[in-house]
Amino acid sequence: MTPALSCERLSFAYGGRPVLRDVSCVVAPGERVALIGRNGAGKTTLTRLVAGLERAASGTVRVGDWDAGRHRPDELARRVAVVFQHADQQLFARTVREDVAFGPLALGVPGPEAGVRVAAALAELDLGSVASEHPYDLPPPVRKLAALAGALALAPSLLVLDEPTTGLDRALRARVARVIRARAAAGCAVLVVTHDVAFAVEVLDRALVLDGGAVVFDGAIAELCRDPTRLRTLGLREPPVAALSRALDLPGRPVRIDDAAPIVAACCASGGLPYIGESHGPT
């Protein structure tokens, strides 16, 4: 099976300052991958290379069987859709519906099919009620979802999201999580650039960590979150569930809510949880 994304010995510099150093990775169709690391690690630069907005100094980026360095951004948009951190960079039409429709129509998708894609994308994110609104009349979190809907309407094989949960409340984060899971289940690879490790461990399966422009971890995100020392070294915050699991020494050290909840409930029922806090005797 051809990978949705593959990078081989990829390097890049801005004005002689190295940003990416010999980066290699592969993302398969249907994978949900977190791209994480401290500020300046090279995460956003990597996404720009994937989208064709920058050209690598050396190495290759492939989206499917296309060499991204040989294709213009508008050509790559047939395969990869990127939602940038600041949604205002991507919204410009008079209504949300028109904005979501712009991408498919620009790629030559026939009007009826584009309409079906737009309706589906709006429904996925529960944006039907604001479809006729001007994007800039909406609060910033909803504008962020409108930009995501535009990416979904492109029906990409690779979806790249840059800090998709910034500024979102619990309910809107849940919408984004639902979309990520559904698109991945349908075979779309999802690469999420994020500092939100708590969201990533709940929704994504694998972590690709950059530090100093190099890949320093590539593996199960649950494994990464069970190692607080490594997280601190990389400038990442330990997810609350992982911290609770470690503090209570829960069996299996679960790091996701759905895994931890039944274990905590069983321990409470059996009186097996330790008391944490000031020592006032048993509780």
C-alpha positions in Angstrom: 0.0 0.0 0.0 1.4 3.4 -1.0 1.8 5.7 2.1 -0.3 8.8 2.3 2.8 10.7 3.3 6.5 9.8 3.2 9.5 12.0 4.0 13.0 10.8 3.3 16.1 12.5 4.7 14.3 15.9 4.6 16.3 19.0 5.4 15.3 22.7 5.2 16.8 26.0 6.2 15.6 29.7 6.4 18.3 32.0 5.4 21.0 29.6 6.2 19.4 28.7 9.6 18.6 24.9 9.7 15.0 24.2 10.6 14.6 20.6 9.6 17.5 18.1 9.8 17.4 14.7 8.0 13.7 14.1 8.8 12.3 10.7 7.7 8.8 9.4 8.4 5.9 7.5 6.9 2.2 8.0 7.5 -0.1 5.3 6.2 -3.7 5.8 4.9 -6.1 5.9 7.9 -3.4 6.7 10.5 -3.9 9.4 13.1 -0.6 11.0 13.9 0.3 13.8 16.3 3.2 16.0 15.2 4.4 17.6 18.4 7.4 19.4 19.9 8.3 22.7 21.4 8.0 26.0 19.6 10.6 26.3 16.8 11.0 22.5 16.5 10.1 22.6 12.8 6.5 21.4 12.9 4.8 24.1 10.8 7.7 24.1 8.3 7.2 20.4 7.7 3.5 21.0 7.0 4.4 23.8 4.5 6.7 21.4 2.7 3.9 18.8 2.6 1.5 21.4 1.1 4.1 22.6 -1.5 4.4 26.0 0.0 8.1 25.5 0.6 10.8 23.5 -1.2 13.2 21.2 0.6 16.9 21.9 0.5 17.5 18.2 0.3 15.5 15.0 0.7 12.0 14.3 -0.6 8.4 14.7 0.5 5.9 12.4 -1.2 2.1 12.7 -0.9 0.9 9.4 -2.2 3.1 8.7 -5.2 3.6 12.4 -6.0 6.9 14.1 -5.2 5.6 17.3 -3.5 8.6 19.2 -4.8 7.5 18.7 -8.3 3.9 19.9 -7.9 2.4 23.3 -7.3 0.3 23.9 -4.1 -2.9 24.0 -6.2 -2.1 20.6 -7.6 -1.2 19.1 -4.2 -4.6 20.3 -3.0 -6.1 17.4 -4.8 -4.5 15.1 -2.3 -3.6 17.1 0.8 -5.7 19.6 2.7 -4.1 21.9 5.3 -6.0 23.9 8.0 -3.7 26.5 9.4 -3.7 27.6 13.0 -5.3 31.0 12.2 -8.5 30.3 10.4 -8.8 34.0 9.2 -5.9 33.2 6.7 -8.3 30.9 4.9 -11.7 32.5 5.0 -12.7 35.1 2.4 -16.1 34.3 0.9 -19.4 36.0 1.7 -21.0 33.0 3.4 -19.7 29.9 5.1 -21.3 27.7 2.4 -19.6 29.6 -0.4 -16.2 29.4 1.4 -16.5 25.7 1.9 -17.5 25.3 -1.8 -14.6 27.3 -3.1 -11.9 24.6 -2.9 -13.8 21.8 -4.7 -15.1 24.2 -7.4 -11.5 25.5 -7.9 -10.3 22.0 -8.4 -12.9 21.4 -11.1 -15.4 19.3 -9.1 -18.8 19.5 -10.9 -21.3 21.7 -9.2 -23.7 19.0 -8.0 -20.9 16.9 -6.5 -19.4 20.0 -4.9 -22.8 20.7 -3.3 -22.9 17.2 -1.9 -19.4 17.6 -0.5 -20.2 21.0 1.1 -23.4 19.7 2.7 -21.6 16.7 4.1 -18.7 18.8 5.5 -21.1 21.2 7.1 -23.1 18.4 8.6 -19.9 16.7 10.0 -19.1 19.8 12.0 -22.7 20.8 12.9 -22.4 24.0 10.9 -25.6 23.8 8.9 -27.2 26.5 11.0 -24.5 29.1 10.1 -24.0 28.1 6.5 -25.6 31.4 5.2 -23.7 33.6 7.7 -20.6 35.6 6.8 -17.6 33.9 8.3 -16.4 37.0 10.0 -19.8 37.4 11.8 -19.0 34.2 13.6 -17.0 33.9 16.8 -13.3 32.8 16.2 -13.8 29.2 17.4 -16.6 28.7 14.9 -14.6 30.3 12.1 -11.9 27.7 12.9 -14.5 25.0 12.3 -15.6 26.7 9.0 -12.0 26.5 7.8 -11.9 22.8 8.7 -15.1 22.2 6.7 -13.5 23.8 3.7 -10.6 21.2 4.0 -13.0 18.3 4.4 -14.9 19.3 1.3 -11.7 18.7 -0.7 -12.0 15.0 0.2 -8.2 14.7 0.7 -6.2 11.6 1.2 -4.1 13.5 3.7 -5.6 16.0 6.2 -3.1 18.2 8.0 -4.4 20.3 11.0 -2.3 22.9 12.7 -3.3 23.4 16.3 -7.0 22.5 15.7 -8.1 22.8 19.3 -6.7 26.3 20.1 -9.5 28.4 21.5 -12.1 25.7 21.4 -14.3 24.7 24.3 -15.0 21.1 25.2 -18.0 20.7 22.9 -16.2 22.1 19.8 -13.1 19.9 20.6 -15.5 17.0 20.6 -16.6 17.9 17.1 -13.1 18.0 15.8 -12.3 14.7 17.5 -15.3 13.1 15.9 -14.3 14.3 12.4 -10.7 13.1 12.8 -11.9 9.6 13.8 -14.5 9.4 11.0 -12.1 10.6 8.3 -9.4 8.2 9.4 -11.9 5.3 9.5 -12.7 6.1 5.9 -9.0 5.9 4.9 -7.8 9.5 5.2 -4.5 9.9 6.9 -4.6 12.7 9.6 -1.5 14.6 10.7 -2.2 16.9 13.7 0.3 19.6 14.7 -0.4 20.3 18.3 0.9 21.3 21.8 -2.4 19.8 23.2 -1.0 16.5 24.3 -4.2 15.8 26.3 -6.3 16.0 23.2 -3.7 14.1 21.1 -3.6 11.1 23.4 -7.4 10.8 23.4 -7.9 11.1 19.7 -4.6 10.1 17.9 -2.6 6.8 18.0 0.9 7.7 17.1 3.3 10.6 18.0 6.0 12.0 15.8 8.1 14.3 17.9 10.4 16.9 16.5 13.1 18.6 18.6 15.7 20.9 17.1 14.5 20.0 13.7 15.1 16.3 14.1 12.8 13.3 14.8 13.4 12.3 18.4 10.4 10.0 18.9 8.2 8.1 16.5 5.9 5.6 18.2 2.7 5.0 20.1 1.5 8.2 21.8 0.3 6.3 24.8 3.9 5.1 25.3 5.2 8.7 25.2 2.6 9.9 27.7 3.6 7.2 30.2 7.0 8.8 30.4 6.8 12.1 32.3 10.5 12.6 32.3 10.7 12.4 28.5 7.7 14.7 28.2 9.4 17.4 30.4 12.6 17.0 28.5 10.8 17.8 25.2 8.9 20.7 26.7 5.6 18.9 26.7 2.9 18.8 29.4 1.9 15.5 30.9 -1.8 14.8 30.2 -4.0 14.9 33.3 -5.2 11.3 32.9 -1.6 10.1 32.6 -0.6 12.1 35.7 -3.6 10.7 37.7 -2.8 7.1 36.5 0.8 7.5 37.6 -0.1 9.1 41.0 -2.6 6.3 41.7 -0.3 3.6 40.3 -3.3 2.3 38.3 -2.9 -1.2 36.8 -1.6 -0.9 33.2 -1.0 2.9 33.7 -3.9 4.0 31.3 -3.5 7.4 29.7 -6.9 7.7 28.1 -10.2 8.6 29.8 -12.1 5.6 28.4 -9.4 3.3 29.6 -8.8 4.8 33.0 -12.5 5.3 34.0 -13.4 1.6 34.5 -10.2 0.9 36.3 -10.7 3.8 38.7 -14.4 2.7 39.3 -13.3 -0.9 40.0 -10.6 0.3 42.4 -13.1 2.6 44.2 -15.6 -0.3 44.5 -12.9 -2.5 46.0 -11.5 0.2 48.2 -8.2 -0.2 46.5 -7.3 3.4 45.6 -4.6 5.1 47.7 -5.4 8.4 49.4 -3.6 11.3 47.8 -3.2 14.7 49.6 -2.6 15.7 53.1 -2.4 12.9 55.5 -5.6 12.9 57.7 -5.9 9.1 58.0 -7.7 6.7 55.7 -10.7 7.8 53.7 
